[in-house]
Amino acid sequence: MWLTDEPPAAEAVAPAADLPTNEDPTAAAPAPGSEMGRLAFLEAENASLRAQLAEARAGDYVDLSDARVLQDVGIYRYHHPLETAAAYQEALASLESRIADAVKAGRAIVKSELFTFNNSLAQGRRMTDDLAKLMLRAYNAEADNSIRTLRVGNVVTAKRRLEASRTAIAKLGALMEMKISDEFHDLRVEEIELTADWLMKKQEEREAEREERARLREEKKVERELAEERARLDKERAHLLNTLSVLEQQGQVDDALRARLAAVDDAIAQNDFRAANIRAGYVYVISNEGAFGANVVKIGLTRRLEPRDRIVELGGASVPFRFDTHALFFSEDAVTLESELHHHFADRALNRANARKEFFFATPAEVRDVLIEKVGNILEFNEVGEATEYRQSVGLWPVSEPRS
């Protein structure tokens, strides 16, 4: 981006920091209207501008705390909704061209055309042009730095910084009626917004890809479990059939073996149903008081043959304690049941920025009541989590327990 590289040739002037400020402009008496005279005036004006800029920064305090701003603003809203991160990149490329065109056309900064120096309108215009380039460079440097340090969600802070820079430049250039134009400021604000939107969309796409990979891994694991279970049942069924055939040839009848064969046939039917119906599975309600506090539950879905294996995985290295299980309910349409529970507790979600997360501010008893309304009856439900590891550990922590 040209704004972070060398400026266009029309702007090729030394930055303010390169101008000497420790010499007395009145020590020598350059001829009026000479290059030395114009340089002396610029040096004096630069020193004055620096002093005014320090006063402006001290007087116009801007809160740049990202944490405070994010908490005040809340959920991120897209400024320029687009479908993909690639679409935002295309929009940014187009916007950069518009910004460059505005600079080249002289529309980036507004300045007086009637300022005179040494009673010369031409010298006054050259002076005004030089100062305009310095101020535009300072403004662009602030804009570039705001974009360079932009993170997901702190767009408000970046826009405040840029507005503060524009205000300071307007104060310093008041004598020459100099300020950043509304058009150019709007372009650079739009650039900040588009960049913030692009960062957020990119993060969402990465999160969606991660979750999709996790979903595919889980589905493959379930398919493998179902296939292995079907192979085991087929083997057992063949063994039972052979045994019953031998007994029948001997004129014997074994009701227990026949009952076992019927049970195996039923298990095969159930296994085939679950393999064919991807909506069938277990809805689970779990909690982890040590990790998330009291009255917080996770409501999820697993299609595993052994659903507790999934819960054990969730309590792995990513959390300090194991989860407690309050309910495991098998449903032929577990997808719909889970969705209905999530919808019911949506206004109590812990993560309000990402609806795919499954943690809610609710007691297990509250979830039980809603679950009973949906399915009619639950054979087993534990209202109180043991939180054994947490309770054994909390008394040995080096600081007092932070929870009430």
PyMOL commands that set and color helices and strands:
alter all, ss='L'
color gray80, all
select helices_A, chain A and resi 2-4+9-11+16-18+35-59+66-73+85-104+121-148+155-172+174-176+182-249+255-276+289-292+307-314+334-344+346-348+364-375+388-394
alter helices_A, ss='H'
color red, helices_A
select strands_A, chain A and resi 109-110+179-180+281-287+296-302+324-331+359-361
alter strands_A, ss='S'
color yellow, strands_A
deselect
rebuild
show_as cartoon
